[in-house]
């Protein structure tokens, strides 16, 4: 069983790698459009994924750099209009960094672009393959221990309902044309 699962894991990793390589040119274009040093880009994405203001210490820990380095990175993002630095209302000794609306808009646009590409790819797939992919991704989310598994189950239920409604509509349309 282990040899079979190891072979499947290698196949899945190879397929994921091929997908990433095929999509890399679009991602590279998005990253180049940001036009900033890699350290600032990393900081921007950490703030984005955190979804809430971060202390300089949290950023230093996430980036594995010193507080002085984080200060410089945030200074650069502030100068670009992509981040703001504010006093922590619960501890005035701490400074919080957060994204500006401009940064959020740019990142949302990038995320939407990625989402559209993925939607186009998924629409090329057969229904059985889509179901298998959904099942696998739900299982992967559960294995990762993320709360995404609960959301994924909810999405799965919604998806089944939409498919059932769509199938009924198709059947109803077929009866009307017969």
N, C-alpha and C positions, 0 to 999 in steps of 0.2 A: 504494500500500500504506500509506503514512504517513497519508493522509487517513482511510482506513478504520480503521486502528489508533487514530488520535486520536479518531475518533468513538466507537469502542468504549470507549476509556478514559473519555471524558466520560460515556457511558451508565453505565458501571460506577460511576464516582464519584457520579453522580446517584442510582443505586440504593442505594449504600452510605449516602449522605446521608439518603435517605428512610427507610432502615432505622433509622439512628441517631435521627432525629427521632421515629419511631414508638415507639422504646424509651426515649426520654429521660425520660418521666415516672417510670418505674421506677427509673432510675439516679438521678434527682434525689432521689427518696425515700430511696434508700440513702445518698447523700451527706449529706442533711439529718440522717439518723439519727446520723451521726458527730458532729454538733454541735461543730465546732471551726473555728478560723480557717483560711483557705485555705492559709497557709504551713505550718501544722502538718499539714494534710491532704496536701499535696505531699510533705512530709518522710516521713510515714507510708507513702505509696505508693512512694517511692524505696526506703525500707528493705524494703518488701514485695517489690518487683521485684528488688532486689539479692540477696535470699535469704540474706544473711550480714551480720554486723555491719559497719558502715561507720565510718570515721574522720570526725571533724568536717570535715577538709579535703575528703574525698570528697563529703560532703553539701554543703558550701559550693560546690564545683565543680559538682555536679549541679543545684543550685538557682540557681547564678549569684548567690550572695549572699556576704556577709562571714562570717568565722568567728564574730564576735560575734552576728550574726543567727542563725546555726545554733545557737549556744549557747542563745539565747532560745527557739528553736523546740523544741529537745530538752527544755529545762526544762519547757515547757508539756506536751509529750507524757509526760514523766516524772510530772508532777503528775496527769495524767489516768490514769496507770497503763498507758499504751500503749507506752512505751519505757523502756529502762534504759540507763544510761551506766556503762561499766566501763573499767578500765585495759586497754590493749593488752598482752597478756602478752609480746609480742615487742619492744615499745618502750614503756616505762613513761611516756614523755613524751606519748604519744598516748592519746586517749580514744576508745573505740568506742561507738557507739550501736546498739542492736538492739531488735527488737520483743519485747514481753512476750507470754506465752501468751494473755492477754486480747485483745491487739491481733490476734494471729494467728487466734484464734477468730472475732473479729468480721469480719476480712477474708475468712477462709475461708467464713463464712456468706454474705457478700455475693457472693463468687465462685460459690458453689454456686447461689445464687438466679439469678444471670446465666446460669449453665450450664443450669439448668432451663428458663428462658425460651427459650434458643437451641434446646434439645432439642425443646421444643413446636413451635417454628417449623419446624425441620427435619423433624419428623414429618408436617407438613402438605404437604411437597413430594413430587412424583413421584420414583420411583426413578431415572429417567434424569437428572432435574434434580439430584438428590443426587450422582450420579456426576460430573456435569459440574462441580458446585460443588467437590467434593473435588479433582478434577483441577486446577481453577483455583487453589484455595488451596495445593495442593502446589507448583504452578508459582510462585505468588506468594512462598511461603516460600523456594523455591530462588533466586528473583530477589533476595530480600532477603539472600541469602548466609547465612541462619541455619542452625544445626544442626537446626532444626525439619524441614528437608527429609528428613533421614535418619529422623527419628521419623515424619514423615508417610508415608514409604515403608513403614515398618514397620506403621503404622496401616492403610495401604491394603491390605497383604497380609492383615492380620488381618480387615479388613472383607470382602475377597473371600472368605476362608475362611468367615466367618460367613454370608455370603449364599449360598454354595454349600451349606453344611450346611442352612440354612433352606429352600432350594429343594428339596433332597433330601427333607427332612421333609414338605414340601407335596406333592411327587410321591408319596411313600410313602403319605401320608394319602389322596390322591385315589385311589390303587389300591385301598386298603382299602375305600373307600366305593363303588367301582364294582361 
